[in-house]
Amino acid sequence: MSDFGRKDLHEQLGDKLKPESQKTATEKIGDAATGAYDRAAAAVVPDSEKSTTQHASDKLRGGKDDTSDASKGIAQSLADGVSGAAQSVADGVKSLTGGK
């Protein structure tokens, strides 16, 4: 179980296990937005106010976030997601039109 508005461990794993190449533009934007919100909530909500499972999930994910996203803000995370989604759409159009 996760805290209100937060991704549970199952959702986080599902997001990570599905290859980016198989995600729709909407999924990529959604992952970026909810991931950015989840990281922000993990940072501002005191551990004492988190459920046991949410606290454990934040700790498991924490090391990765500290090293790879330390300087990345919420706006940048969203921008990255939108950029990736736009590239996917462009690639899809290109493949449908024969690369023209």
DRENZA-335894 format. One record per residue: residue in one letter; x, y, z of N, C-alpha, C in turn. Coordinates in steps of 0.02 Angstrom, whole numbers, plus 32768, in hexadecimal, padded with zeros to 4 digits. Layout:
<pts>
<res: a&n.u: X&n.v: Y&n.w: Z&ca.u: X&ca.v: Y&ca.w: Z&c.u: X&c.v: Y&c.w: Z>
...
</pts>
This chain:
<pts>
<res: m&n.u: 802A&n.v: 7FC5&n.w: 8000&ca.u: 8000&ca.v: 8000&ca.w: 8000&c.u: 802D&c.v: 803E&c.w: 8000>
<res: s&n.u: 8018&n.v: 8070&n.w: 7FDD&ca.u: 803F&ca.v: 80AE&ca.w: 7FDB&c.u: 8017&c.v: 80E6&c.w: 7FFB>
<res: d&n.u: 8039&n.v: 811B&n.w: 800B&ca.u: 8019&ca.v: 8156&ca.w: 8027&c.u: 7FF2&c.v: 8179&c.w: 7FEF>
<res: f&n.u: 7FC2&n.v: 81A3&n.w: 8003&ca.u: 7F97&ca.v: 81C6&ca.w: 7FD3&c.u: 7FC0&c.v: 81EB&c.w: 7F9F>
<res: g&n.u: 7FB0&n.v: 81DF&n.w: 7F60&ca.u: 7FD1&ca.v: 8201&ca.w: 7F29&c.u: 8015&c.v: 81E6&c.w: 7F16>
<res: r&n.u: 802C&n.v: 81B2&n.w: 7F38&ca.u: 806E&ca.v: 8197&ca.w: 7F2C&c.u: 806A&c.v: 8156&c.w: 7F06>
<res: k&n.u: 809E&n.v: 8146&n.w: 7EE1&ca.u: 80A2&ca.v: 8106&ca.w: 7EBE&c.u: 80B7&c.v: 80D0&c.w: 7EEF>
<res: d&n.u: 8094&n.v: 8097&n.w: 7EEC&ca.u: 80AB&ca.v: 805F&ca.w: 7F16&c.u: 80E4&c.v: 803B&c.w: 7EF2>
<res: l&n.u: 8104&n.v: 800D&n.w: 7F15&ca.u: 813E&ca.v: 7FEB&ca.w: 7EFA&c.u: 812D&c.v: 7FC5&c.w: 7EB9>
<res: h&n.u: 80F1&n.v: 7FA9&n.w: 7EB7&ca.u: 80DB&ca.v: 7F84&ca.w: 7E7B&c.u: 80D8&c.v: 7FB2&c.w: 7E3E>
<res: e&n.u: 80BC&n.v: 7FED&n.w: 7E46&ca.u: 80B8&ca.v: 801E&ca.w: 7E0F&c.u: 80FE&c.v: 8034&c.w: 7DF9>
<res: q&n.u: 8129&n.v: 8041&n.w: 7E2A&ca.u: 816D&ca.v: 8057&ca.w: 7E19&c.u: 8192&c.v: 8022&c.w: 7DF2>
<res: l&n.u: 818B&n.v: 7FE3&n.w: 7E07&ca.u: 81AD&ca.v: 7FAD&ca.w: 7DE3&c.u: 8191&c.v: 7FA6&c.w: 7D9D>
<res: g&n.u: 814F&n.v: 7FAB&n.w: 7D97&ca.u: 8130&ca.v: 7FA6&ca.w: 7D55&c.u: 8149&c.v: 7FDC&c.w: 7D25>
<res: d&n.u: 8150&n.v: 8018&n.w: 7D3F&ca.u: 816A&ca.v: 8050&ca.w: 7D16&c.u: 81B1&c.v: 8042&c.w: 7CFE>
<res: k&n.u: 81DA&n.v: 8025&n.w: 7D2A&ca.u: 8220&ca.v: 8018&ca.w: 7D1A&c.u: 8229&c.v: 7FDB&c.w: 7CEE>
<res: l&n.u: 81FE&n.v: 7FA9&n.w: 7CF6&ca.u: 8207&ca.v: 7F6B&ca.w: 7CD0&c.u: 81F0&c.v: 7F6F&c.w: 7C87>
<res: k&n.u: 81BF&n.v: 7F9A&n.w: 7C7A&ca.u: 81A8&ca.v: 7FA1&ca.w: 7C35&c.u: 81DA&c.v: 7FCB&c.w: 7C0E>
<res: p&n.u: 81F5&n.v: 7FB0&n.w: 7BD8&ca.u: 8226&ca.v: 7FD6&ca.w: 7BB0&c.u: 8209&c.v: 8018&c.w: 7B95>
<res: e&n.u: 8231&n.v: 804C&n.w: 7B96&ca.u: 821B&ca.v: 808C&ca.w: 7B7C&c.u: 8202&c.v: 8087&c.w: 7B34>
<res: s&n.u: 8220&n.v: 805A&n.w: 7B0E&ca.u: 820C&ca.v: 8053&ca.w: 7AC7&c.u: 81C6&c.v: 8037&c.w: 7AC0>
<res: q&n.u: 81AB&n.v: 8019&n.w: 7AF5&ca.u: 8167&ca.v: 7FFD&ca.w: 7AF2&c.u: 8133&c.v: 802A&c.w: 7B13>
<res: k&n.u: 8148&n.v: 8062&n.w: 7B2D&ca.u: 8119&ca.v: 8090&ca.w: 7B4E&c.u: 80FE&c.v: 80C2&c.w: 7B1C>
<res: t&n.u: 80BF&n.v: 80D4&n.w: 7B25&ca.u: 80A0&ca.v: 8108&ca.w: 7AFC&c.u: 80B8&c.v: 814C&c.w: 7B15>
<res: a&n.u: 80AC&n.v: 817F&n.w: 7AEC&ca.u: 80BF&ca.v: 81C2&ca.w: 7B00&c.u: 809B&c.v: 81D6&c.w: 7B41>
<res: t&n.u: 805C&n.v: 81C3&n.w: 7B47&ca.u: 8035&ca.v: 81D2&ca.w: 7B83&c.u: 8053&c.v: 81B0&c.w: 7BC0>
<res: e&n.u: 8069&n.v: 8171&n.w: 7BB9&ca.u: 8088&ca.v: 814D&ca.w: 7BF1&c.u: 80C9&c.v: 8170&c.w: 7C06>
<res: k&n.u: 80F0&n.v: 8185&n.w: 7BD6&ca.u: 8130&ca.v: 81A6&ca.w: 7BE6&c.u: 8125&c.v: 81E8&c.w: 7C0B>
<res: i&n.u: 80F4&n.v: 820F&n.w: 7BF4&ca.u: 80E5&ca.v: 824E&ca.w: 7C16&c.u: 80CA&c.v: 8240&c.w: 7C5C>
<res: g&n.u: 809D&n.v: 820F&n.w: 7C61&ca.u: 8081&ca.v: 81FD&ca.w: 7CA2&c.u: 80B6&c.v: 81E4&c.w: 7CD2>
<res: d&n.u: 80E4&n.v: 81BA&n.w: 7CBA&ca.u: 811B&ca.v: 81A1&ca.w: 7CE4&c.u: 8146&c.v: 81DB&c.w: 7CFD>
<res: a&n.u: 8155&n.v: 820A&n.w: 7CD1&ca.u: 817F&ca.v: 8242&ca.w: 7CE4&c.u: 815C&c.v: 826D&c.w: 7D19>
<res: a&n.u: 811B&n.v: 827B&n.w: 7D0E&ca.u: 80F6&ca.v: 82A6&ca.w: 7D3C&c.u: 80ED&c.v: 8284&c.w: 7D80>
<res: t&n.u: 80D6&n.v: 8246&n.w: 7D80&ca.u: 80CB&ca.v: 8224&ca.w: 7DC0&c.u: 810D&c.v: 8214&c.w: 7DE3>
<res: g&n.u: 8140&n.v: 8205&n.w: 7DBC&ca.u: 8181&ca.v: 81F8&ca.w: 7DDA&c.u: 819E&c.v: 8236&c.w: 7DFB>
<res: a&n.u: 8196&n.v: 826F&n.w: 7DDA&ca.u: 81AE&ca.v: 82AE&ca.w: 7DF6&c.u: 8188&c.v: 82BF&c.w: 7E36>
<res: y&n.u: 8146&n.v: 82B6&n.w: 7E34&ca.u: 811D&ca.v: 82C3&ca.w: 7E70&c.u: 8131&c.v: 8294&c.w: 7EA8>
<res: d&n.u: 813B&n.v: 8255&n.w: 7E97&ca.u: 814C&ca.v: 8223&ca.w: 7ECA&c.u: 8190&c.v: 8233&c.w: 7EEB>
<res: r&n.u: 81C1&n.v: 8247&n.w: 7EC2&ca.u: 8202&ca.v: 8259&ca.w: 7EDE&c.u: 81FD&c.v: 8296&c.w: 7F0B>
<res: a&n.u: 81D5&n.v: 82C7&n.w: 7EF6&ca.u: 81CC&ca.v: 8303&ca.w: 7F1F&c.u: 81A9&c.v: 82F2&c.w: 7F60>
<res: a&n.u: 8175&n.v: 82C9&n.w: 7F5D&ca.u: 8151&ca.v: 82B5&ca.w: 7F9A&c.u: 817F&c.v: 828D&c.w: 7FC8>
<res: a&n.u: 81A8&n.v: 8263&n.w: 7FAC&ca.u: 81D7&ca.v: 823B&ca.w: 7FD5&c.u: 8207&c.v: 8269&c.w: 7FFA>
<res: a&n.u: 8219&n.v: 82A1&n.w: 7FDA&ca.u: 824A&ca.v: 82CE&ca.w: 7FF8&c.u: 822B&c.v: 82FB&c.w: 802E>
<res: v&n.u: 81EC&n.v: 830E&n.w: 8027&ca.u: 81CF&ca.v: 833F&ca.w: 8055&c.u: 81A6&c.v: 8321&c.w: 808D>
<res: v&n.u: 818C&n.v: 82E5&n.w: 8085&ca.u: 8164&ca.v: 82C6&ca.w: 80BA&c.u: 8194&c.v: 82A4&c.w: 80EB>
<res: p&n.u: 818F&n.v: 82B6&n.w: 812B&ca.u: 81BC&ca.v: 8297&ca.w: 815D&c.u: 81B0&c.v: 824B&c.w: 8161>
<res: d&n.u: 81E5&n.v: 8226&n.w: 816D&ca.u: 81DF&ca.v: 81DD&ca.w: 8173&c.u: 81AB&c.v: 81C9&c.w: 81A7>
<res: s&n.u: 81A5&n.v: 81F0&n.w: 81DB&ca.u: 8176&ca.v: 81DF&ca.w: 8211&c.u: 812D&c.v: 81E2&c.w: 81FB>
<res: e&n.u: 811F&n.v: 8203&n.w: 81C2&ca.u: 80DB&ca.v: 8209&ca.w: 81A9&c.u: 80CD&c.v: 81D9&c.w: 816F>
<res: k&n.u: 80FE&n.v: 81B0&n.w: 815C&ca.u: 80F6&ca.v: 8181&ca.w: 8125&c.u: 80E0&c.v: 813D&c.w: 8140>
<res: s&n.u: 80BB&n.v: 8119&n.w: 8116&ca.u: 80AB&ca.v: 80D4&ca.w: 8127&c.u: 80EC&c.v: 80AB&c.w: 8125>
<res: t&n.u: 80EA&n.v: 8071&n.w: 8145&ca.u: 8126&ca.v: 8047&ca.w: 8146&c.u: 813C&c.v: 8034&c.w: 8100>
<res: t&n.u: 810C&n.v: 8021&n.w: 80D5&ca.u: 811E&ca.v: 800C&ca.w: 8092&c.u: 8138&c.v: 8047&c.w: 8068>
<res: q&n.u: 811A&n.v: 8083&n.w: 8072&ca.u: 8131&ca.v: 80BD&ca.w: 804C&c.u: 8177&c.v: 80D1&c.w: 8062>
<res: h&n.u: 8184&n.v: 80CD&n.w: 80A3&ca.u: 81C6&ca.v: 80DC&ca.w: 80BD&c.u: 81FA&c.v: 80AC&c.w: 809F>
<res: a&n.u: 81E9&n.v: 806C&n.w: 809E&ca.u: 8217&ca.v: 8039&ca.w: 8082&c.u: 8222&c.v: 8046&c.w: 8038>
<res: s&n.u: 81ED&n.v: 8055&n.w: 8014&ca.u: 81F2&ca.v: 8062&ca.w: 7FCC&c.u: 821F&c.v: 809F&c.w: 7FBF>
<res: d&n.u: 8216&n.v: 80D3&n.w: 7FE6&ca.u: 8240&ca.v: 810F&ca.w: 7FDD&c.u: 8289&c.v: 8100&c.w: 7FEB>
<res: k&n.u: 8296&n.v: 80D7&n.w: 801D&ca.u: 82DB&ca.v: 80C5&ca.w: 802E&c.u: 82FB&c.v: 809C&c.w: 7FF6>
<res: l&n.u: 82D4&n.v: 806D&n.w: 7FDA&ca.u: 82EF&ca.v: 8044&ca.w: 7FA4&c.u: 82FF&c.v: 806D&c.w: 7F67>
<res: r&n.u: 82D3&n.v: 809C&n.w: 7F56&ca.u: 82DD&ca.v: 80C6&ca.w: 7F1C&c.u: 830D&c.v: 80FF&c.w: 7F2A>
<res: g&n.u: 8315&n.v: 8111&n.w: 7F68&ca.u: 833C&ca.v: 814B&ca.w: 7F7C&c.u: 8383&c.v: 814E&c.w: 7F61>
<res: g&n.u: 83A8&n.v: 8117&n.w: 7F63&ca.u: 83EC&ca.v: 8117&ca.w: 7F4B&c.u: 83F2&c.v: 8129&c.w: 7F02>
<res: k&n.u: 83C4&n.v: 810F&n.w: 7ED9&ca.u: 83C5&ca.v: 811E&ca.w: 7E92&c.u: 83B6&c.v: 8168&c.w: 7E87>
<res: d&n.u: 8382&n.v: 8181&n.w: 7EAA&ca.u: 8370&ca.v: 81C7&ca.w: 7EA1&c.u: 83A9&c.v: 81F5&c.w: 7EB6>
<res: d&n.u: 83CB&n.v: 81E4&n.w: 7EED&ca.u: 8401&ca.v: 820E&ca.w: 7F05&c.u: 8439&c.v: 8214&c.w: 7ED2>
<res: t&n.u: 8449&n.v: 81DE&n.w: 7EAF&ca.u: 8481&ca.v: 81E0&ca.w: 7E82&c.u: 846F&c.v: 81F8&c.w: 7E3C>
<res: s&n.u: 8434&n.v: 81E5&n.w: 7E23&ca.u: 8424&ca.v: 81F6&ca.w: 7DDE&c.u: 83FA&c.v: 8235&c.w: 7DD7>
<res: d&n.u: 83D4&n.v: 8248&n.w: 7E0A&ca.u: 83A7&ca.v: 8280&ca.w: 7E04&c.u: 83B5&c.v: 82B7&c.w: 7E36>
<res: a&n.u: 83EF&n.v: 82B8&n.w: 7E53&ca.u: 83FD&ca.v: 82E7&ca.w: 7E88&c.u: 83F5&c.v: 8330&c.w: 7E71>
<res: s&n.u: 8408&n.v: 833E&n.w: 7E34&ca.u: 8403&ca.v: 8383&ca.w: 7E1D&c.u: 83C8&c.v: 838E&c.w: 7DEF>
<res: k&n.u: 839D&n.v: 835D&n.w: 7DE8&ca.u: 8365&ca.v: 8362&ca.w: 7DBA&c.u: 8326&c.v: 8376&c.w: 7DE1>
<res: g&n.u: 8309&n.v: 83AE&n.w: 7DCE&ca.u: 82CC&ca.v: 83C5&ca.w: 7DEF&c.u: 828E&c.v: 83A8&c.w: 7DD0>
<res: i&n.u: 8255&n.v: 83B7&n.w: 7DED&ca.u: 8216&ca.v: 839D&ca.w: 7DD3&c.u: 820A&c.v: 83B5&c.w: 7D8C>
<res: a&n.u: 8216&n.v: 83F5&n.w: 7D7F&ca.u: 820B&ca.v: 8410&ca.w: 7D3B&c.u: 8237&c.v: 83EC&c.w: 7D08>
<res: q&n.u: 8275&n.v: 83DE&n.w: 7D1A&ca.u: 82A2&ca.v: 83BC&ca.w: 7CEB&c.u: 828B&c.v: 8374&c.w: 7CDF>
<res: s&n.u: 8273&n.v: 8353&n.w: 7D13&ca.u: 825A&ca.v: 830F&ca.w: 7D0B&c.u: 821F&c.v: 830E&c.w: 7CDB>
<res: l&n.u: 81F1&n.v: 833E&n.w: 7CE3&ca.u: 81B8&ca.v: 8342&ca.w: 7CB6&c.u: 81CF&c.v: 8352&c.w: 7C6F>
<res: a&n.u: 81FE&n.v: 8380&n.w: 7C69&ca.u: 8217&ca.v: 8392&ca.w: 7C26&c.u: 8236&c.v: 8356&c.w: 7C04>
<res: d&n.u: 825C&n.v: 832E&n.w: 7C2A&ca.u: 827A&ca.v: 82F2&ca.w: 7C0E&c.u: 8245&c.v: 82C1&c.w: 7BF5>
<res: g&n.u: 8211&n.v: 82B9&n.w: 7C1D&ca.u: 81DA&ca.v: 828C&ca.w: 7C09&c.u: 81B7&c.v: 82A3&c.w: 7BCA>
<res: v&n.u: 81A9&n.v: 82E3&n.w: 7BC7&ca.u: 8187&ca.v: 82FF&ca.w: 7B8B&c.u: 81B4&c.v: 82F9&c.w: 7B4E>
<res: s&n.u: 81F4&n.v: 8307&n.w: 7B57&ca.u: 8224&ca.v: 8302&ca.w: 7B20&c.u: 8227&c.v: 82BA&c.w: 7B06>
<res: g&n.u: 822B&n.v: 828A&n.w: 7B34&ca.u: 822D&ca.v: 8244&ca.w: 7B1F&c.u: 81EE&c.v: 822F&c.w: 7AFC>
<res: a&n.u: 81B5&n.v: 8247&n.w: 7B15&ca.u: 8175&ca.v: 8236&ca.w: 7AF6&c.u: 8170&c.v: 8254&c.w: 7AB0>
<res: a&n.u: 8187&n.v: 8292&n.w: 7AA8&ca.u: 8186&ca.v: 82B2&ca.w: 7A67&c.u: 81B2&c.v: 828C&c.w: 7A35>
<res: q&n.u: 81EB&n.v: 8275&n.w: 7A4C&ca.u: 8218&ca.v: 824F&ca.w: 7A21&c.u: 81F7&c.v: 820E&c.w: 7A0C>
<res: s&n.u: 81D3&n.v: 81EE&n.w: 7A39&ca.u: 81B0&ca.v: 81B0&ca.w: 7A29&c.u: 817A&c.v: 81BC&c.w: 79F3>
<res: v&n.u: 8156&n.v: 81F3&n.w: 79FA&ca.u: 8123&ca.v: 8204&ca.w: 79C8&c.u: 8144&c.v: 8210&c.w: 7985>
<res: a&n.u: 817A&n.v: 8236&n.w: 7984&ca.u: 819E&ca.v: 8245&ca.w: 7946&c.u: 81B8&c.v: 8205&c.w: 7926>
<res: d&n.u: 81D2&n.v: 81D7&n.w: 794E&ca.u: 81EA&ca.v: 8198&ca.w: 7934&c.u: 81B1&c.v: 816E&c.w: 7917>
<res: g&n.u: 8178&n.v: 816F&n.w: 793A&ca.u: 813E&ca.v: 814B&ca.w: 7921&c.u: 8124&c.v: 8165&c.w: 78DF>
<res: v&n.u: 8121&n.v: 81A8&n.w: 78D9&ca.u: 810B&ca.v: 81C6&ca.w: 789A&c.u: 813C&c.v: 81B5&c.w: 7863>
<res: k&n.u: 817C&n.v: 81B8&n.w: 7873&ca.u: 81AF&ca.v: 81AA&ca.w: 7840&c.u: 81A9&c.v: 8162&c.w: 7828>
<res: s&n.u: 819B&n.v: 8133&n.w: 7855&ca.u: 8196&ca.v: 80ED&ca.w: 7840&c.u: 8156&c.v: 80E1&c.w: 7818>
<res: l&n.u: 8121&n.v: 8106&n.w: 7828&ca.u: 80E2&ca.v: 80FE&ca.w: 7803&c.u: 80E6&c.v: 811C&c.w: 77BC>
<res: t&n.u: 810F&n.v: 8150&n.w: 77B5&ca.u: 8114&ca.v: 8171&ca.w: 7774&c.u: 8150&c.v: 815A&c.w: 774C>
<res: g&n.u: 8172&n.v: 8127&n.w: 7765&ca.u: 81AB&ca.v: 810D&ca.w: 7741&c.u: 81E9&c.v: 8138&c.w: 7749>
<res: g&n.u: 81EF&n.v: 815C&n.w: 777F&ca.u: 822A&ca.v: 8184&ca.w: 778C&c.u: 822B&c.v: 81C7&c.w: 7768>
<res: k&n.u: 81F3&n.v: 81DE&n.w: 774F&ca.u: 81F2&ca.v: 821D&ca.w: 772A&c.u: 81DA&c.v: 8256&c.w: 7755>
</pts>
